[in-house]
Amino acid sequence: MPDAFKHRFSHAIIQHMADCFAQNVPNFDTHGFVSKATHSLEQLELKQRSMQIVAAMRAHLPQDFELVSEILLLCLCPMRNKNEVSDLDEHQHLLKGWVIMPLAEYVGIYGQADFNVSMSLLREMTKRFTSEFAIRYFIERDRRLALEIMRTWVMDESEHVRRLVSEGSRPRLPWGMQLKTFIEAPDDLFTLLELLKDDPSEYVRRSVANNLNDIAKDHPDKVIKLCTTWMKGANPNRVRLIKHACRTLIKEGCADALTLFGFFSPQLSRCELSLNTYKVKRGESIELTVTLQSTDSASSLKSQNIMLDYIVHHQKANGRLAPKVFKWKQCSISNGKTITLKKVHSFKPVTTRKYYAGEHHVSLLINGKTFSGCVFELLD
């Protein structure tokens, strides 16, 4: 079983950080830093460990931020090329990867008065890991200045820096502080994302899509309008970006989002769902079978596109049912033709969901339209 994320900040990693600081800070208190950074470490989760390291840095590095910024730069592992960190043995004593997270957090918390120095430092740090959490402090402090600097990064030679523009400005970035200004008014973001929509890096385009997906949760109409514009003359990469950006809207059955990709209101003369069993034990699976028949004149074309998903209404601890949408299949049905599809759904334990015994429902979601389904019982 893989290690938990929190183990990215282990005693060994913290000692490695201390040794690196000691090489660049005269009379650095290595023992004191390690002791403070590792206090009750096993009881702490990932972000708690990171913040404890930040506190140790504050206590044992100089108080002059400009001096600290020079120290942190010296501690960064050099780049092998514009996108890859060096893996040479001679650089193994320097810092890269997850250890950058508390370094960037330190910059975000204590470097706000030195705005330009800090933004430049985050630009370097993101090449070694990511600065997407720390840069949010600066967007919150001075949105205009932060966006002005980030706009110059959209042409940076490093895909990591270009990605920081879109990922760092996501209104609802997981693990990161929410950017309430962008949640309320995302228009400034559209200007940045427009410049990145055809970025040569899939890594960057994926981040643009994630940003738009965040915005769509609060401003679906604005995202639909933008994506409709972007679809004109779109190459396959941009189409893929738009589809990923609209994934939440599609999952919610937003008709305008589905129409963008050629999925219209389904025209079906038959829609039947059956199960191979109506009593299934926790840890086992159930098989769904759906039969769909297109009407003789479903459209002016000879077939209609179908996006088939299904919704499992899970029993919760309070006795209520909570829906969860699962992807099934995209296909095309010729007018008047019938197709039968099968899908196995597992009730094996997962860390993100707890199953409760009792009555469950399963229904179909076809091109955003809900069709009634079946009832089954989950047993202990």
N, C-alpha and C positions, 0 to 999 in steps of 0.2 A: 504494500500500500504506500503511495507517495507521501512524502512529508507534508505536513500542513504548511500553509503560506507563512505562518508566523516564524517558522524555523529559518526563513531567509535571514533573520536577525538572531544568530546564535552567539554563544560566547566566543567561538572561534572568529566569526566575522567581526564582532566588536573589537576583539583583540587586534585583528588585522587593521581596522580603522585607526586604532590607537597607535599602532606602530608606524602607520603612514603619517599621522599627525606629528609624531615625535621626530620624524626625519625633517620636518619643515617648521617646527616650532621649538625654539630654544627652551630647555628646561621644562618641556611638556610633562605634566604629571600623568604618566601612562596608567599607573595603578589606580589613581583617583578617578580618572575617566572611565576605566573599565568597571571599577566598583560601582560607580553611579549608574552607568549605562546598563549594567546587568542585574541590578537590584530586583529580586523577585521575578526574574525574567520568565521563568516557566509558567507563571500565573498570568502573563500578559499576552494579549493577542497582537496581531501584526501592527496595527496603527498605534497601539499603546507602546509597543516596543520602539517603534520609530520615534514617537514623541519623547520617550525617555532618553533615547540617544541624542535628540535635539537638546534636551535639558542638560545633558552631560557636556555637549559641545559648548553650550552657552556658559557653563560653569568653568570650563578648562581651556577654552580658546581665548585669545585677546578680545577685549570689548570693542576695539576699533573695527567696525565692519569692513571698511576698505582694506585693512590689513588682513582680515579673515578671508575676504574674497580672493586675495592673492594666494593665500595658503591653500584654499580649496582648489583653485586652478592648478596649483603645483601637484595636488594629490590626484588629479584626474588622469586616468590611463589615456595615453595618446591614441589617436585614430589611425587605423591601418590604411583606410581610404575615406572618402567622403561619408560613407554610411556604416563602416564596420570598425569596431574597436580592436586595437592591437591585441594579439594573443601571444606575443613573444615572451619568453621566460623572464627576460630582463625587466619586463613591465608588470610582473605578477604582484609586486609590492604596492602597486597603485590601485586606484579605486574605479570600479565600473559595476554595472548591473544593479541589483537591488539596494546595495549600500548607498547609492546616489539618492534614494528616496528621502532619508533624513537630512542629507546635505541640502537638497532642494527645499525641503520644508524649513530648514534653518534660514535659508535665504528669503523665503516667503514671509517669515515672521519678523526677522530682525533686519532685513535689508530694504524695507519700504522707503526709508528716507533717502537711500542711495538708488533711486529708481533705475537710472540708465545702467549703472554698474551691475545691479542685480539682474536686470533683464538680459544683459550680455552674458552674465554668468549662467543663467538658466538656459540660454541658447546653447552653451557648451555642455551643460549637464545633460540636456535632453538627448544629445548624441550618444551618451553612454548608458542611458536608461530611459527616463522620461521626466519632464518637468510639468506635466499636465495638471498636477494638483497644486503645485507651488505658484504657478503663474496666475492663478485665480486671485491671490491676494492683491496682485498689482492691477488686475482688471477691476477689482472692487474699489481699490484706492483711487485710481485715476483712469477711468475707462477710455477717455479720449487719447491720452498719451500711450496707454498700453496698446490700443488698436493701431495707433500711428506706427509704433515700432513693429508690431506684428505684421502690418501690411508690407513692410520692407522684407519680411521673411518669406513671403509666398514665392519668391524666386531664388531662395537659398539653394545652394548645390546639394545640401543634405536633406534627404527625405524626412529625417527625424525632426528637423527644424520646421519644415513645411507642415508636417503632421501636427506639430505643437500648436500651430495657428488654429487649426480646426478642432483638435481634441481638447486643448486647453480652454477653449471658449465655449465648449458644450454647456448649455444651460443646466442640464441635469446629469452631469458626469457621475457615474457610480463611484463611490468612495470619496468623491470630492465635494467641496462646498457648492451649494447651488448658486448660480449667478442670477439673482432675482431680477436684475435690470433686464437681462436678456430673456428671462421667462416672460416678463411683462411686455417688452418691446424688442423683438429680435431683428429689426430691419438693418441695424449696423452689421449684424452677422452675415446677412445675405450678401453684402458687398465683398466680404472676405471670401466666403464660400464660392462666389461666382468666379473668383480668380483661381480657385483650386479644383473646379469641377472636372477639368480635363488633365489633371496632373498626371505625369507619366507613371507614377507609382501607385499600385493598387493599395498599398499600405495607407497612403494619403487619401485616396478616393474613398476608401472604406470609412475613414475617420470623418470625411465630409458627410457621408451618408448617415453616420451615427449622430452627427450634430443636427442634421435635418430631422432625423427621427425624434430627437429630443424636442425640437421646436414644434413638431407636429402634435405633440401631446397637449400643447396649449394653444397652438394656432394652426389647426389643420387646413383651414382655407388658404392661408398664406403659403404653406408648403405645397399644396396642390397647385396653386397658381404658378409658383416658381417652377415646379417640376414639369408642368404643362409647357412652359416656355422652353425649358431645357430639353424636352423631348423632340423639339423641332430640329431636324438634322443631326440627331444624337447618334454617335457611334456606339458599338456594342458595349464598350467600357462605361460610357455614360448611362446607357440604359440600365446596366447592372447596378450602377450607383443609385439611380433613381428608384429602382425597385427595392433596394435595401433601405433607402431612406423612407420609403412608404410602407415598410413591413408592418408597423403597428397599425397604421390606417387600414391596410389590407386585411390584417387579422381581425380587426374590428368590423370588417364588412363595409368600409367606406366606398360607396358606389363610384364617386369621382376618382378615387385612387385606382379602383379595379378597372374602370373604363380606360385609364391611361395605358393599360397593358392588354386591352382587347377582351376583357371579361365583362360581359353584359348580363342583364337579368336573365337567369336560366329559363329556358323554355322546355319543360319536361312533361311528358305524358305519363311517366312512371318514375317513382323514386321510392325505393324500398330498402330498408336497413334491417338486417337480422344478425343475431349472435349465435355462436356455436354452443353457448351455455348461458344460462341466466342466473347461475350461482357460481361465483369464482372466489377462490381462497386468496388471501393476501400472499404475495410472493409468486403467484401463478399468472397466467395470461388468458386473455379472451380474444377470440377472433371475430372481427366485424366483416360482414359481407354486404355490399351495396350494389343494387341494380338500378341503372339509370337508362331511361329511354327518351331520346330527343323527339320532339314533335316533328311532324312531316315538314313543316315550314318554319323551323326555328328562327331562321334569319334569311336575309336575301342571299347569303352565302350558302354553300352546300354543307356547312358544319358550324358548330358553335364551340368556343373555347370554354373549358370547365376548370375551375380551381376548386378542388374538393378538399375540405378540411372536416374535422369532426370535433365535437365539444363533449368532454366528459364533465358531468356535474358531480363533483366529489362531495361526499358526506364530510362535514366538519365536526369538531368536538361539540359545538353548540346545537347540533342537529340540523343545521341549515345546509343547503347545497351551494357549492361554489363552482362556477364554470371555469374550465381551462381548455383553451383551443390547441389542438394538435394538427400539424400538417399531415396531409395524406398524399395527394397527387394532382398534377396538372395534366390535362389531356384534351383531346378534341373528339366530339361525337358527331358523326354524320347525321343529317336530318333523317328522322325515322328509324335510326339504328339504336340498338341496345348494347350496353356494356355492363360487365359484372367485375367488380374489384374487391379484393380482400386485404385486410390489414390486421396485424396482430398487435394488441395493446397489452403491455406488461404492467403488473402491479408489484414488481420487485421493489424492495426498499431503495429509496434514493435520498440523498442528504437534503434536497431542496423541497421535499414534499412528504407529509406524514399522512398515511392512509388510516381512515376510521371505518370500522365495519358498519354495514347498513345499506339502505337503498341508494343506488346511484342511477343517474340517467346518462344516456349518450344520444346526441343528436347530430345532424349533419349541417355543415355550413358550405353552401355551394354558391360561388360568386357573390359572397356576402349575404346571401339569403339563408335564413335558418329553416330547416325542415325537421319535423318531429321525428323522433327515433324510438328508442327502447329503454326499458327499465330493467336493471339487474341488481343483484345483491352481492355485496362484497362480504365474505366471511372471514372470521379470525383464523 
